[in-house]
Amino acid sequence: MGPALVDATIVWAKQYGGNGTFEQLWGVAGISEEGWIASVSSFDELDAITTEFSLDPFMKIEVYPLMDLAGYRGRLKQAMKAAASGW
């Protein structure tokens, strides 16, 4: 069963990597972990994709939404200015 799950994971990653959903895929050195950057339009789409992952029933999947760093810094700067002026 183990090797078949790994094979299914490879097919799954190629499917979503090949259609552009996964922008990047990584393995984590020294531990049995993976990481992906996925470009999806909704959390529902991401949930559907991760549910198809062959190891999903055996794993805890954590999602960290990414955002544009420059936009974040601009919003942070505005919030700091507002806080300094007493809102």
N, C-alpha and C positions, 0 to 999 in steps of 0.2 A: 504494500500500500504506500509506503514512504516514497520510493522512487517515482511512482505514478503521480503522487501529489506534486513532486518537484517538476515533473514533465508538464503537468497541467498549469503550474505557475509560469513556466517558460512560455507556453502557448498564450496564456492570458496577457503576460507582459508584452509579447510581440504584437498581439492584437491591438492593444491600446497604445503601444509605442509606435506601431506602424500607421495608425490613423491620426496621430498627432495629439492624442489626449494626454499621454505622458510626455512631458517635455524633457524630463531627466529621470533616470532610475539609478539607484545606488545600492550596493551591499555595504554593510558596516563591518569593518575589519575586527576579527576576533570574537564576534558573536553572531548568532543566527538572526540577523535583523536586516530589513530592507527599508529604503526610503524612496519616495517618488515626489516629483513635482508634476501635478496634474492640472491641466487647463480645462475646467468644467464651467458650465453656466449656472449650476445650482448645487446645493447640498444634496438634493434628491438624486441628481445625476451621479455625484460622487458616491453616494450610498449604493446605488445600483451597480456601479463598477466594482466597489469593494466587496459587495455581496457575492459577485461572481468569482472572487479570488478563492482558489481551491483550499487555501489554508485558513480562510476566514473563520470557520467554526472553532479553530484551535488557537486563535490569536486575539490579542487586544490591539485594535487599530486606533491610533491617535491622529487627529487631524489638526493641523496648524495653518489657518488661512494666512496667506502672504499678501502684502500690499506694497505699493510703490513707496520706497523709502523717502524720496524727496517730498512727496505729498504728506507723509506722516510727520516729517520734521517741520514742515510749514504749519500743520495743525497744532503740533506740540508748542511751537514758538508762539502762536496766537493764544493758546491756552495759558502759557506762562505769563504773557503780557497782561491778559485779562485778570489773572490771579494777583499779579503785582499791583494792579490798579484797583483792586478790591471788587472786581467783577463789575 
